[in-house]
Amino acid sequence: FPVAAAPIISYPDTTRGTSSTSFTGSLEISIDAPDEDTVVRYTTDGSYPGADSLSESPLTITNTTVITARAFRNINGDYVPCSAITRRSFANTDEFNEAVGLGAEGFSFTTSGDQPWINKMMPHSTGEESPAVGTERLRPGQTSSLFLVFTMEEEGLVSFEQYYSEYSSSSASFVIYDADNVAVRFTKTSTRLNYSNWYKHTLNLPAGIYTAVWTLTVPDTVFDGPAIAIDNFRAGSLRCTLTLLCEPQDGGTTYANNVQGTVFNVMVDQDVSIRVEDNDHYLFTQWSDGNDNAKRTVTILDPTDLNEDPNTYTAHFVEAVYIATAAEPANGGKVNGGNKKYPLGEEVTLGAYGNSGWRFNRWLDDDDDPVTEPIPYWRSFTCTEEDRNRSYTAVFTPVIEVEAYAYYLAADSEYPSWGGGTVDGAGTYEVADVNTPFDVTLTATPESDNYIFLGWDDNRNNVIDEDEERNPVRNLSLTWADLAGDRYRFHTNALFAQAPLLTNLALTPDHGQSAADGITWLADDEELTLAFLLANRPALYVSLSYRAQGSDNFVVLHERDYLAEDSRQVSIPIALRDGGSYTLELSISDWDSYQFEKYTLPLQIDATPLSATFSDRPAKPGDADSLSVTVTFSDDIVDGEFTLDNIVLVFDIPARPHMEGLTLTRVDGKTYTVGNIRIPDDDGWFELTITLAGLHKALSGLPGFGSYTEAWRFAFDNPRYTWQAGWNAIFLPFESILPSTADGLVTMPRSRVANDAMVISDDLPLRHALWVFCAADPDNAPKLRGKFCADQEPAIPALTPGEWTFIGPLREIAVPEDTTAWEWRNGKYVHIHHTQMLRPGYAYWLLLAPWE
């Protein structure tokens, strides 16, 4: 169904020239439907209208009323709502005068804004509900004002009580205009009433006609809108008398608004500050109305028709004496009590308390040799006239406080607990001279054999640091003046610990450089043993287990209870021999003292033999003048064991030991350099042997066995080719040759096989098979010397099946499988059996097929 426009609420504009939401007497209101096919229903109590709600229009109202209207449409005989709600509030300001305590004459209220002010019941400062004039909570962006026109016949007070929904409301304003509509400047006194949201405001105005305006404006950004209200408005005051009396008369002096006197001219509803000062030998107790504040604020009441003057206040006094107290020296301490008046007959208690670094010594009026020692720091007496002008002085003496407490560390806690031992020597010490050192001795004593003293924990971090004292008897030299920054105190803690349940824990045998690292080896006749000394306790439970590296499971080796009669020395065999890493876990429990300890020990059994490798060998012929070889062991060895006696250097064949001039230099625990190796010019091979027997691994102590030998050739070497008179089939397996070899070969007739034919060779092609004619004595033929081809090159090139190939090897190799080989020897070809080797320097005819 179509939606209709909201109903229209209209009323005459002449009822209240400046307000469209307030009226006096009565007001006629029209409520009309905007569409012809709709009707209007409305309510006057603020509730939502229904089909059966009021419909008469126009409506005459005489009281403050909220009109809520809505359009309805007849649908099949039922009236169905079809518009938004229209709501307007109309306030009858005739109701306001009575609500704020005013008569009907001389006062005129008006309200305007988004919401009118209304007569409403609300809690007052007393907690009880009473009528007041105020707003409901405003919504964001709304404003509401209240206007009150009143007349002052003569100068007097204006007062009213005002409510804010918040303790502080910057959105509320109060302005007074005179008859010419000019804002009046005034001074307002405000008092909060009983810690509520009500405040009483008072101001003074001369005679005239005024308009008071209260306005509440809510910013658009404030969603929890405030409310405001007023009550008990008074304008114009009667003059009357305020009387202040003293009982007895000479007990004190009275003041009103800081003016001394007894009788004062004041006005009704005026707030006046009164106070009283007691004279010598008297003490103020209370006012006649029971208020015991010597200074207070009172509101002047209208004495008309009252039997007693409500504005007379009498201050009551009792006889008293002033008790003076002092501290000597002044910075030595303080005295609680005194320095004030006490009524005669009252019990007076004084207490003397020293400041830091001071202690109460005595009262100045005490005997030098008092009966009681120490003298009580407090004293009590009944106040009499004899105490007038008497002073009590507490004498203090400088002291040093030495604080020392005993704590112990439990094995299963990182925080200390009280106890573990005792400390003698702590206390408070009097100091004769604040600049002279004072000697104090502290002695820490464990309370039983179950505890041990660790040291003095001066910084109280529960750890004995390197610079902290560990002697249980400690001599201190303290100076009072030097302890000012510590409040004249020296503080330390004697730190104890539960004595260990075992000592002398040792794993045997533990070979190697450290007897406590758990790295060892086992000889055939040795067995691992864990030994320790148990503490002298009535009953201890011991458990030993192990876990191999990489395993999550522990295997129990030993567990039993050790009683007082059992030997304190315990030795547990460990059934482990295989090399590897293990974790031993030893647990000890003392159920009587709830002390539990766990020891985790790493164990590494070394069964890997000591080995060595050589590196940094020579690579050029020039190195042969003085060579060095690096020896690297598999593990660090014991320093000093490896010497030249462990080295054998052999040249060529036959073996010729050559140790002259050799040097041995230690690089680190596992690396050594053998230096100054000199190789004869006519040789290019040597063998280096080091003896491992007699050496030991540094960590585990595992001895070495046997020796290690390595032989190698230099980059330039002699393949030991044997020349024969006449033609020789040779092969040069070199990347380069020595000049002496080249010079000798170029003088000899030579040819090479190329394209199945013999070709005279003008050069010396390397890695090619050659025919060379030796006409001279073979022993004087040139040595074949040069840089061998890299090891990664194939020993012989690929062969073509079924074809003879004239070729030579790069290194000594066996005859290839399914290959026929012929070697030129002593002027003829000789068949090479497959068990024989092809030798570098010699050339061969090879056929990739077996020989039949």
NUPA-442320 format. One record per residue (C-alpha): x, y, z; residue in one letter. Coordinates in steps of 0.05 Angstrom, whole numbers, m for minus. Layout:
REM NUPA-442320
- X|Y|Z|A
...
This chain:
REM NUPA-442320
- 0|0|0|F
- 25|71|m13|P
- 59|108|45|V
- 25|173|66|A
- 58|236|92|A
- 63|245|167|A
- 6|282|203|P
- 10|357|213|I
- 5|386|283|I
- m12|461|282|S
- m29|514|334|Y
- m36|591|336|P
- 29|630|337|D
- m1|685|382|T
- m4|645|445|T
- 70|658|462|R
- 107|708|420|G
- 176|677|427|T
- 159|604|439|S
- 124|552|397|S
- 127|498|450|T
- 100|533|513|S
- 35|566|533|F
- m4|592|592|T
- m76|577|609|G
- m98|534|550|S
- m78|519|479|L
- m118|495|419|E
- m82|446|374|I
- m103|419|305|S
- m80|350|282|I
- m94|338|208|D
- m82|283|157|A
- m44|306|95|P
- m80|257|48|D
- m155|253|38|E
- m158|177|41|D
- m124|174|110|T
- m145|189|181|V
- m105|211|241|V
- m98|176|308|R
- m59|207|366|Y
- m41|200|440|T
- m28|253|494|T
- 16|210|540|D
- 76|199|494|G
- 57|128|474|S
- 51|104|401|Y
- m20|114|372|P
- m61|55|348|G
- m125|47|308|A
- m167|59|371|D
- m129|120|395|S
- m157|191|398|L
- m181|224|334|S
- m217|289|354|E
- m187|353|324|S
- m179|409|344|P
- m156|391|415|L
- m153|440|473|T
- m100|426|527|I
- m88|460|594|T
- m30|419|620|N
- 39|402|594|T
- 24|350|539|T
- 63|307|489|V
- 23|296|424|I
- 43|234|384|T
- 5|227|318|A
- 5|178|259|R
- m36|170|194|A
- m79|106|184|F
- m114|80|121|R
- m177|37|119|N
- m158|m29|87|I
- m217|m78|82|N
- m249|m49|144|G
- m184|m47|186|D
- m145|17|200|Y
- m72|3|183|V
- m15|53|200|P
- 14|83|136|C
- 59|141|157|S
- 116|162|201|A
- 105|188|272|I
- 96|262|286|T
- 111|283|358|R
- 108|351|391|R
- 113|372|465|S
- 75|432|494|F
- 93|458|562|A
- 45|498|606|N
- 93|546|641|T
- 40|562|694|D
- 62|497|726|E
- 135|520|732|F
- 126|571|788|N
- 102|521|838|E
- 154|469|816|A
- 212|516|833|V
- 180|545|895|G
- 154|612|867|L
- 87|646|874|G
- 45|663|813|A
- 58|738|818|E
- 121|772|792|G
- 152|713|756|F
- 139|691|684|S
- 169|629|650|F
- 177|614|575|T
- 211|553|542|T
- 233|542|470|S
- 279|498|428|G
- 279|427|400|D
- 252|401|466|Q
- 213|444|516|P
- 229|447|590|W
- 176|412|631|I
- 153|403|702|N
- 183|336|724|K
- 195|295|786|M
- 269|279|798|M
- 316|259|855|P
- 344|320|892|H
- 410|328|929|S
- 377|296|990|T
- 362|233|950|G
- 286|244|953|E
- 244|260|892|E
- 214|330|887|S
- 186|374|830|P
- 234|413|786|A
- 235|445|718|V
- 282|414|667|G
- 294|379|601|T
- 296|307|580|E
- 362|283|551|R
- 374|320|486|L
- 397|286|422|R
- 458|307|381|P
- 450|376|350|G
- 390|395|393|Q
- 382|457|438|T
- 332|478|490|S
- 323|543|530|S
- 285|567|592|L
- 268|641|602|F
- 247|671|670|L
- 227|744|677|V
- 230|770|749|F
- 234|837|786|T
- 283|859|841|M
- 249|913|884|E
- 315|928|917|E
- 386|902|916|E
- 389|831|940|G
- 409|760|927|L
- 388|714|871|V
- 398|640|885|S
- 376|575|852|F
- 396|502|849|E
- 416|472|782|Q
- 422|399|760|Y
- 470|373|706|Y
- 465|301|682|S
- 542|303|679|E
- 586|330|734|Y
- 612|380|686|S
- 571|406|627|S
- 606|454|579|S
- 542|453|537|S
- 501|491|589|A
- 499|567|596|S
- 466|617|643|F
- 457|691|624|V
- 418|748|657|I
- 392|806|615|Y
- 367|874|642|D
- 305|912|618|A
- 345|938|558|D
- 364|867|538|N
- 437|878|557|V
- 474|821|590|A
- 488|835|664|V
- 557|823|692|R
- 556|789|759|F
- 598|744|805|T
- 567|677|819|K
- 583|632|879|T
- 573|558|866|S
- 570|501|916|T
- 561|427|901|R
- 507|395|943|L
- 521|330|978|N
- 568|305|923|Y
- 508|299|876|S
- 496|329|808|N
- 461|388|840|W
- 496|455|851|Y
- 472|517|888|K
- 489|583|853|H
- 484|651|888|T
- 494|721|860|L
- 478|793|879|N
- 436|840|835|L
- 413|912|842|P
- 339|932|837|A
- 309|923|767|G
- 272|878|718|I
- 313|818|692|Y
- 307|759|646|T
- 346|696|665|A
- 362|649|608|V
- 385|576|616|W
- 407|543|551|T
- 430|472|538|L
- 462|457|470|T
- 485|388|448|V
- 540|384|395|P
- 530|338|335|D
- 587|294|360|T
- 556|279|428|V
- 510|219|426|F
- 497|210|500|D
- 459|275|506|G
- 457|312|573|P
- 398|340|611|A
- 390|402|656|I
- 341|425|710|A
- 331|481|761|I
- 296|485|829|D
- 288|531|890|N
- 295|596|853|F
- 298|657|899|R
- 301|730|878|A
- 306|787|928|G
- 326|774|1000|S
- 308|798|1069|L
- 362|829|1111|R
- 375|798|1178|C
- 430|787|1231|T
- 483|733|1237|L
- 508|723|1308|T
- 572|686|1327|L
- 584|671|1402|L
- 638|636|1443|C
- 626|591|1504|E
- 663|608|1549|P
- 666|679|1523|Q
- 743|684|1526|D
- 750|616|1493|G
- 763|644|1423|G
- 752|695|1367|T
- 699|690|1312|T
- 700|713|1239|Y
- 648|719|1183|A
- 674|725|1112|N
- 743|738|1143|N
- 717|797|1184|V
- 727|791|1259|Q
- 665|804|1301|G
- 603|776|1335|T
- 543|808|1299|V
- 539|815|1223|F
- 487|843|1175|N
- 470|791|1122|V
- 414|772|1074|M
- 369|711|1071|V
- 396|655|1027|D
- 466|686|1029|Q
- 523|636|1038|D
- 571|661|1092|V
- 639|632|1111|S
- 647|631|1187|I
- 707|608|1228|R
- 733|609|1299|V
- 803|612|1327|E
- 814|586|1398|D
- 852|630|1447|N
- 910|608|1492|D
- 891|554|1542|H
- 828|536|1504|Y
- 811|486|1450|L
- 751|490|1402|F
- 707|429|1404|T
- 644|443|1363|Q
- 589|492|1342|W
- 522|493|1376|S
- 492|453|1318|D
- 542|397|1329|G
- 588|415|1270|N
- 661|407|1292|D
- 694|444|1233|N
- 725|508|1258|A
- 716|537|1189|K
- 650|525|1151|R
- 599|556|1105|T
- 528|570|1128|V
- 466|592|1089|T
- 427|649|1121|I
- 356|628|1135|L
- 293|671|1138|D
- 279|681|1213|P
- 207|702|1201|T
- 155|662|1240|D
- 210|622|1274|L
- 212|618|1350|N
- 289|616|1351|E
- 339|655|1310|D
- 366|604|1260|P
- 426|647|1245|N
- 459|646|1314|T
- 520|599|1322|Y
- 558|587|1386|T
- 629|559|1387|A
- 644|515|1448|H
- 713|508|1480|F
- 746|468|1534|V
- 808|486|1576|E
- 871|458|1545|A
- 947|462|1547|V
- 996|462|1489|Y
- 1045|404|1490|I
- 1108|419|1451|A
- 1154|365|1424|T
- 1222|366|1389|A
- 1276|319|1362|A
- 1350|327|1379|E
- 1383|332|1330|P
- 1327|356|1286|A
- 1345|308|1230|N
- 1352|249|1277|G
- 1278|231|1278|G
- 1208|254|1293|K
- 1159|253|1351|V
- 1088|231|1338|N
- 1038|269|1381|G
- 1047|337|1413|G
- 1056|406|1382|N
- 982|417|1392|K
- 931|430|1447|K
- 903|376|1491|Y
- 842|383|1536|P
- 858|380|1611|L
- 851|309|1636|G
- 861|277|1568|E
- 911|221|1561|E
- 971|243|1519|V
- 1015|192|1483|T
- 1081|212|1450|L
- 1123|166|1407|G
- 1195|177|1384|A
- 1216|147|1317|Y
- 1286|153|1288|G
- 1300|169|1216|N
- 1345|125|1173|S
- 1412|121|1207|G
- 1386|142|1275|W
- 1357|107|1335|R
- 1318|135|1394|F
- 1364|141|1454|N
- 1324|175|1510|R
- 1278|232|1529|W
- 1317|294|1547|L
- 1283|299|1616|D
- 1301|226|1633|D
- 1356|209|1682|D
- 1425|199|1652|D
- 1424|130|1684|D
- 1352|106|1675|P
- 1324|47|1712|V
- 1297|14|1649|T
- 1343|m1|1591|E
- 1329|11|1536|P
- 1283|71|1550|I
- 1215|62|1517|P
- 1208|103|1454|Y
- 1137|122|1475|W
- 1110|156|1537|R
- 1039|169|1562|S
- 1012|217|1615|F
- 948|254|1635|T
- 948|326|1614|C
- 945|376|1673|T
- 957|450|1682|E
- 1028|434|1702|E
- 1040|413|1629|D
- 1030|484|1604|R
- 1090|509|1566|N
- 1125|442|1576|R
- 1167|413|1519|S
- 1186|340|1509|Y
- 1250|327|1469|T
- 1270|259|1440|A
- 1345|249|1436|V
- 1370|206|1377|F
- 1439|175|1365|T
- 1470|155|1298|P
- 1469|81|1283|V
- 1489|33|1228|I
- 1440|m23|1212|E
- 1473|m87|1190|V
- 1422|m132|1158|E
- 1441|m203|1140|A
- 1392|m259|1125|Y
- 1402|m332|1110|A
- 1375|m362|1046|Y
- 1387|m428|1012|Y
- 1382|m451|940|L
- 1345|m516|929|A
- 1369|m559|872|A
- 1301|m558|838|D
- 1287|m483|844|S
- 1318|m420|816|E
- 1291|m378|874|Y
- 1320|m381|944|P
- 1282|m399|1007|S
- 1290|m377|1079|W
- 1338|m417|1121|G
- 1396|m463|1107|G
- 1437|m433|1163|G
- 1445|m376|1212|T
- 1481|m309|1212|V
- 1513|m279|1274|D
- 1535|m207|1278|G
- 1476|m171|1245|A
- 1440|m116|1284|G
- 1438|m42|1299|T
- 1503|m10|1322|Y
- 1511|58|1354|E
- 1565|101|1322|V
- 1608|148|1364|A
- 1637|185|1304|D
- 1600|188|1238|V
- 1666|194|1199|N
- 1705|139|1234|T
- 1702|67|1208|P
- 1665|18|1252|F
- 1684|m57|1252|D
- 1631|m111|1248|V
- 1642|m187|1241|T
- 1590|m231|1207|L
- 1592|m306|1215|T
- 1551|m354|1171|A
- 1539|m424|1198|T
- 1501|m480|1160|P
- 1444|m508|1202|E
- 1465|m580|1188|S
- 1508|m624|1145|D
- 1453|m621|1093|N
- 1473|m550|1075|Y
- 1537|m516|1051|I
- 1555|m442|1053|F
- 1565|m411|984|L
- 1582|m338|999|G
- 1556|m269|1015|W
- 1505|m244|963|D
- 1513|m169|970|D
- 1475|m150|907|N
- 1420|m201|923|R
- 1418|m231|854|N
- 1419|m302|884|N
- 1487|m315|854|V
- 1555|m309|886|I
- 1594|m266|836|D
- 1669|m267|828|E
- 1678|m203|869|D
- 1634|m226|926|E
- 1662|m256|991|E
- 1661|m331|1001|R
- 1692|m336|1070|N
- 1637|m351|1122|P
- 1672|m305|1172|V
- 1669|m235|1144|R
- 1701|m173|1174|N
- 1668|m108|1155|L
- 1694|m37|1164|S
- 1635|11|1157|L
- 1631|87|1160|T
- 1565|120|1177|W
- 1576|179|1130|A
- 1593|133|1071|D
- 1527|95|1078|L
- 1483|156|1068|A
- 1463|132|998|G
- 1441|65|1027|D
- 1400|97|1083|R
- 1456|81|1132|Y
- 1447|7|1123|R
- 1492|m49|1101|F
- 1452|m107|1073|H
- 1476|m176|1051|T
- 1449|m246|1047|N
- 1486|m308|1070|A
- 1472|m355|1012|L
- 1471|m429|1027|F
- 1455|m489|984|A
- 1431|m558|997|Q
- 1493|m601|1003|A
- 1500|m646|942|P
- 1477|m717|950|L
- 1541|m741|919|L
- 1613|m718|907|T
- 1675|m743|872|N
- 1636|m764|810|L
- 1685|m797|762|A
- 1682|m839|699|L
- 1740|m889|691|T
- 1778|m901|649|P
- 1775|m830|620|D
- 1835|m826|574|H
- 1853|m765|535|G
- 1871|m693|549|Q
- 1813|m683|599|S
- 1793|m728|655|A
- 1722|m700|657|A
- 1698|m694|585|D
- 1672|m765|579|G
- 1713|m779|516|I
- 1754|m842|523|T
- 1773|m909|492|W
- 1774|m978|520|L
- 1830|m1029|517|A
- 1812|m1102|513|D
- 1822|m1112|588|D
- 1786|m1047|609|E
- 1714|m1036|633|E
- 1677|m970|641|L
- 1659|m952|713|T
- 1622|m893|744|L
- 1644|m880|815|A
- 1621|m829|867|F
- 1616|m815|941|L
- 1546|m812|971|L
- 1526|m761|1023|A
- 1515|m785|1094|N
- 1439|m791|1091|R
- 1394|m845|1122|P
- 1368|m869|1055|A
- 1383|m851|983|L
- 1354|m879|919|Y
- 1404|m884|860|V
- 1387|m897|788|S
- 1435|m899|728|L
- 1413|m906|655|S
- 1441|m891|587|Y
- 1416|m871|518|R
- 1453|m880|453|A
- 1458|m820|406|Q
- 1398|m818|359|G
- 1354|m858|407|S
- 1298|m831|451|D
- 1299|m890|498|N
- 1340|m897|562|F
- 1365|m965|584|V
- 1371|m976|659|V
- 1440|m999|681|L
- 1432|m995|757|H
- 1380|m977|810|E
- 1377|m990|885|R
- 1367|m959|953|D
- 1429|m943|994|Y
- 1417|m943|1069|L
- 1458|m914|1125|A
- 1496|m979|1136|E
- 1517|m984|1063|D
- 1585|m960|1039|S
- 1585|m887|1018|R
- 1634|m903|961|Q
- 1595|m930|902|V
- 1624|m958|838|S
- 1576|m978|781|I
- 1601|m1018|720|P
- 1576|m994|652|I
- 1566|m1049|601|A
- 1584|m1008|540|L
- 1642|m1022|492|R
- 1619|m1004|422|D
- 1645|m939|395|G
- 1596|m882|392|G
- 1564|m826|432|S
- 1520|m838|493|Y
- 1485|m799|548|T
- 1489|m824|619|L
- 1435|m801|668|E
- 1447|m810|743|L
- 1388|m794|789|S
- 1392|m790|866|I
- 1333|m778|912|S
- 1330|m763|986|D
- 1256|m770|1003|W
- 1267|m750|1075|D
- 1289|m679|1056|S
- 1253|m677|989|Y
- 1320|m665|954|Q
- 1328|m692|884|F
- 1389|m687|839|E
- 1401|m708|768|K
- 1468|m712|733|Y
- 1474|m717|658|T
- 1542|m741|632|L
- 1563|m745|560|P
- 1601|m807|540|L
- 1639|m818|476|Q
- 1675|m883|465|I
- 1727|m875|410|D
- 1738|m937|368|A
- 1759|m904|302|T
- 1833|m915|287|P
- 1879|m856|278|L
- 1894|m842|204|S
- 1933|m792|163|A
- 1933|m761|94|T
- 1985|m722|53|F
- 1971|m658|14|S
- 2006|m597|m17|D
- 2053|m641|m58|R
- 2100|m608|m110|P
- 2073|m594|m180|A
- 2132|m561|m218|K
- 2204|m582|m229|P
- 2229|m518|m196|G
- 2197|m542|m131|D
- 2246|m599|m128|A
- 2300|m555|m98|D
- 2263|m553|m31|S
- 2195|m585|m23|L
- 2145|m592|33|S
- 2086|m639|46|V
- 2027|m627|92|T
- 2009|m684|139|V
- 1937|m682|164|T
- 1914|m731|218|F
- 1841|m752|226|S
- 1840|m723|297|D
- 1881|m677|340|D
- 1940|m715|369|I
- 1977|m706|434|V
- 2023|m647|426|D
- 2097|m666|424|G
- 2088|m740|405|E
- 2096|m731|330|F
- 2170|m719|313|T
- 2219|m733|257|L
- 2229|m801|288|D
- 2159|m819|262|N
- 2179|m802|189|I
- 2215|m842|136|V
- 2229|m810|68|L
- 2251|m857|11|V
- 2273|m837|m60|F
- 2263|m878|m123|D
- 2280|m950|m133|I
- 2321|m980|m102|P
- 2296|m944|m40|A
- 2344|m894|m12|R
- 2324|m862|54|P
- 2340|m788|54|H
- 2327|m753|120|M
- 2382|m701|119|E
- 2357|m631|132|G
- 2283|m650|140|L
- 2241|m603|184|T
- 2175|m615|220|L
- 2128|m556|237|T
- 2063|m561|277|R
- 2006|m521|245|V
- 1950|m541|293|D
- 1930|m602|333|G
- 1921|m646|272|K
- 1962|m612|218|T
- 2038|m615|209|Y
- 2086|m595|153|T
- 2146|m637|132|V
- 2194|m589|99|G
- 2261|m582|65|N
- 2251|m645|23|I
- 2307|m647|m29|R
- 2299|m695|m88|I
- 2360|m716|m130|P
- 2361|m686|m199|D
- 2358|m752|m235|D
- 2298|m778|m198|D
- 2225|m759|m197|G
- 2193|m806|m147|W
- 2192|m810|m72|F
- 2156|m846|m17|E
- 2137|m816|51|L
- 2119|m860|110|T
- 2096|m837|179|I
- 2091|m884|238|T
- 2023|m880|274|L
- 2043|m927|330|A
- 2064|m886|390|G
- 2016|m829|373|L
- 1952|m816|412|H
- 1888|m778|398|K
- 1887|m716|441|A
- 1813|m720|462|L
- 1803|m794|473|S
- 1875|m817|482|G
- 1863|m874|432|L
- 1933|m898|409|P
- 1952|m903|336|G
- 1971|m968|303|F
- 2018|m985|245|G
- 2040|m933|195|S
- 2016|m895|134|Y
- 2055|m893|69|T
- 2043|m855|5|E
- 2087|m851|m57|A
- 2079|m802|m114|W
- 2115|m773|m174|R
- 2132|m703|m189|F
- 2100|m668|m248|A
- 2166|m680|m287|F
- 2187|m752|m281|D
- 2226|m808|m314|N
- 2184|m864|m343|P
- 2247|m907|m344|R
- 2243|m924|m417|Y
- 2298|m973|m440|T
- 2330|m956|m507|W
- 2354|m1010|m555|Q
- 2402|m1003|m613|A
- 2367|m991|m679|G
- 2294|m974|m687|W
- 2252|m961|m625|N
- 2176|m956|m621|A
- 2166|m900|m570|I
- 2108|m859|m543|F
- 2113|m791|m508|L
- 2057|m790|m454|P
- 2071|m717|m437|F
- 2038|m649|m440|E
- 2109|m620|m446|S
- 2180|m647|m445|I
- 2245|m623|m415|L
- 2294|m587|m461|P
- 2345|m642|m450|S
- 2296|m694|m477|T
- 2277|m651|m536|A
- 2351|m635|m553|D
- 2368|m709|m554|G
- 2308|m731|m595|L
- 2315|m680|m651|V
- 2383|m708|m669|T
- 2355|m778|m680|M
- 2319|m801|m744|P
- 2245|m809|m731|R
- 2178|m819|m765|S
- 2106|m828|m744|R
- 2047|m868|m771|V
- 1996|m824|m806|A
- 1941|m848|m852|N
- 1970|m919|m851|D
- 2036|m893|m876|A
- 2104|m875|m845|M
- 2117|m801|m846|V
- 2183|m768|m828|I
- 2170|m725|m768|S
- 2202|m656|m766|D
- 2174|m640|m698|D
- 2165|m679|m634|L
- 2090|m693|m631|P
- 2070|m709|m560|L
- 2020|m764|m545|R
- 2037|m796|m613|H
- 2071|m862|m627|A
- 2138|m853|m662|L
- 2193|m895|m694|W
- 2261|m868|m671|V
- 2328|m895|m694|F
- 2381|m901|m640|C
- 2450|m904|m672|A
- 2490|m889|m609|A
- 2500|m929|m546|D
- 2430|m939|m518|P
- 2455|m922|m448|D
- 2472|m852|m473|N
- 2405|m841|m508|A
- 2364|m783|m480|P
- 2320|m796|m419|K
- 2246|m788|m433|L
- 2227|m734|m383|R
- 2168|m687|m383|G
- 2102|m667|m351|K
- 2055|m726|m353|F
- 1985|m717|m380|C
- 1929|m703|m330|A
- 1903|m763|m293|D
- 1832|m751|m319|Q
- 1854|m764|m392|E
- 1841|m834|m419|P
- 1900|m881|m415|A
- 1894|m898|m490|I
- 1848|m868|m543|P
- 1788|m906|m570|A
- 1804|m964|m616|L
- 1768|m981|m682|T
- 1745|m1054|m683|P
- 1781|m1096|m734|G
- 1837|m1045|m747|E
- 1908|m1044|m723|W
- 1926|m980|m686|T
- 1997|m956|m671|F
- 1990|m924|m601|I
- 2020|m917|m532|G
- 1991|m912|m460|P
- 1992|m849|m417|L
- 2003|m891|m355|R
- 2017|m963|m339|E
- 1954|m1004|m353|I
- 1934|m1076|m365|A
- 1920|m1099|m436|V
- 1848|m1079|m451|P
- 1797|m1135|m455|E
- 1787|m1167|m524|D
- 1849|m1131|m550|T
- 1912|m1160|m583|T
- 1976|m1123|m566|A
- 2046|m1128|m597|W
- 2107|m1093|m568|E
- 2172|m1077|m607|W
- 2227|m1110|m567|R
- 2299|m1124|m588|N
- 2286|m1113|m662|G
- 2222|m1152|m668|K
- 2149|m1152|m647|Y
- 2131|m1193|m587|V
- 2059|m1211|m568|H
- 2037|m1183|m501|I
- 1997|m1230|m458|H
- 1934|m1201|m427|H
- 1965|m1209|m358|T
- 2022|m1164|m376|Q
- 2022|m1087|m372|M
- 2027|m1034|m425|L
- 2083|m987|m404|R
- 2088|m911|m413|P
- 2143|m893|m463|G
- 2133|m954|m506|Y
- 2090|m956|m570|A
- 2045|m1016|m587|Y
- 2005|m1044|m644|W
- 1935|m1057|m618|L
- 1877|m1095|m651|L
- 1808|m1093|m619|L
- 1798|m1168|m627|A
- 1827|m1228|m590|P
- 1890|m1259|m621|W
- 1884|m1331|m645|E
